[in-house]
Amino acid sequence: MRAQTVGTVAAGLVVGWLAYAGREWAAVRGSPGGRDYASYHAAVQVAVAGGDPYDTPALTAALRADNARKAAVHPYFYPPPFLLAALWSWPLSLHGAYQAWFWMCELSGLAAITVLTRRFGVPLALAVAVAALFAPFHESARMGQANHIVLLLLALGVARGVPTAQAGLLVGAAAMMKMSPALLLFGYGALGRWRPVLAAVGTAIGLTLLALPLVGPLAQWRFYTEVLPSFSSGAYHGLTVPIRIAFNHSIPDAWLALWPGPDAHTLSASARAAAGLTTFGLLGAVLTRGRRAAGHPLAEANLLGALVVLFTLTPVYAYEHHLAIVVLPVLVAAAALAARPGARAGWVAWGSLTAILALPLEALRALAAALGPAAAVAHELKFAALLGLLALCAALAAPPAAPARTEATP
């Protein structure tokens, strides 16, 4: 089994490099501005100097003072403990830290795939194919996003099994990187597993206290009272990216198409309400479907996988690089199908959905251009695929029925 795992990692590295990672690495080396990673790096510089990492002008000023970047920096809107994971970058230049972050993301993602493959018996060929050809996986690393680190924490948590406190500790740490993984606590609760819930809450509190010397109480208070509430409206602490940007695959974006907001960065009241109702409706459906998953490792993993898809769809922004996280539900669904003989329809669904989600952004743009007036089909293709993956994982969260007993005829 160890040789198989080593083979998976090696094959993923080689094929992934040839297909995407090598190309993305060239883009990283040619981008001294650090892309999205720049806000993390600047937040560390400001926090270490005793400033407020949620002060966006201070972030831009910090990088300009070092001649690291002239363009304005995106706001930093992650939980305070997130900076503990980026603190190592403080002595490095922006470009040097960005390159290191790229490889940390790629290797974290490959580690997550390896963990899931070993724990659940994902078919080796499929695991290697996902590692190599799932375009958002590599695009997230190029953009300097943190999705791979969250993916690894969640993979380790899911692999530990739902009943354990260690699983809650890992998921709690993931929630302190990005708030949305906290949705998995509903899955634990639905299964009657309260140890991981308590462990996750305790981890969140512990990491918050651990981050106090870096992000002081006033800045932490600002995050929870000012920054975090801005997520629900679409304001995102002053983020200037329009919500209706092409290939935003979120539930709020879908409703905003029907009920436009007052400006490009704010949800209308109707869209906000509809998005909330949709999220809670899907959450209820997933938890109801998975209520019998307890004690069935693959069913439990798919219940949590469905919630991973849901927390990807729920924020106002679910752009291409955010889809790196759905590697987890893609793989646990494959493992569940592999354990169910005769699941031909399930495999057809899995292959179709995974192929769509794996498409690179340039392929979607080319498809939209080719479709002309019907370009909306390409724009919403991955949104539909995410809903399909959520439904597939929810279906697999119900354990297969035991074969019926037959009485022997005398």
Summary of the structure (lengths in Angstrom):
residues: 410
radius of gyration: 21.3
end to end distance: 46.3
largest distance: 90.2
contacts: 1445
relative contact order: 0.11
helix: 70%
strand: 0%
